[in-house]
Amino acid sequence: MMELHEISFNESNILLKDNLVKGSILPEKMTELNRTITINGNSLIEGAVYAHKLEIQQGDVEIQGAVFTQAELYINSDAKGSVSFKKSVGSANSIVSRATEATLTFYSDINAQSVTLYNAFVAGSIYADDIILDNCIVIGGVFATQTVELSHSIVGTFNTPSIKIAQTVGILLPSVFSIERITVIPSTQFYNLCLADLGSLYKGLPQAENSGKIEINIETDEIKTTLTNEETQKILRSYTVIGKVLAADLIDTGKFQNHFLLTAASLGSQLLKTYNLGVDEKGEPVALTFDKIRTFFFDILHGRIAVQNISGSFDISQITGKF
């Protein structure tokens, strides 16, 4: 960032450019509830933000406190640079970013009526009525009360009545859930990464023999459950690879270190110190830093780091020998 200048403001709308706000931007009287905050780049807000509408026109922007908007949080489509939210972000209406050249990072959860994101990394989960994600990484879950659209993204899991997936979609946990059958655009790759050796990939080491991504088959991996009470009946569909996970766990997945990697990513700015995942092929320690984890998952999504396909076979003697 360039040199920042401290700014003070009143009840009128706020425009920030090359500014440092040492504290929060919160309404103190009724007239400030409808305040619009516009950030035109190179700004740092050290506290929380409340606005009727928050618009980010350009990066670099960092907001270190929680954010809530009454109408909309909007990032311009032509925005460039980094945009970071270090705490939870919420809106009574919408959160929208279609900026293809911005580096957008949410270190915690997102909660809004509708969420549309492109090229975003979310360390927490997303809660909304309608969610659209394109070229995104969500370490937590994607939870919608109505619809989800996933395109070229990796998420921890999802739970929604209706979902459509396209291009390449990866899942980090063993199961996902929907009420209606998943709509899959032709030529979509839908796979599960819970048995991928993410630890070795992160350290640049060869992947373990019994590791890899698992292709999810919409037809054969679907489990339909009927939930009933005295008045209603609901069908819940889960798409799971848990059977394959159980078989693999009987062999050995303790060396994958996936839980350390995902926990470090999900903690975001709450990680109080930097840990090492181990050593790389040169014997150098590999640090678990947030920026490096972000780059790692996008490298997997874009194919710069190749995850092997799991073999799907194992020796029964390896299992019986454990008992």
Buried (B, 14 or more C-beta within 10 A) or exposed (E): BEEBEEBEBEBEBBBBBBBBBEEBBBBEEEEBEBBBBBBBBBBBBBBBBBBBBBBBBBBBBBBBBBBBBBBBBBBBEEBBBBBBBBBBBBBEBBBBBBBEEBBBBBBBBBBBBBBBBBBBBBBBBBBBEBBBBBBBBBBBBBBBEEBBBBBBBBBBBBBBBBBBBBBBBBBBBBBBBBEEBBBBEEEBBBBBBBBBBBBBBBBEBEBBEBBBBBEBEBEEBBEEEEEEEEEEEEEBBBBBBBEBBEBBEBBEBEEBBBEBBBEBBBBBBEBEEEEEBBEBEEEEEBEBEBEBBBBBBBBBBEEEBEBBEBEEEBEEEEEEEEE
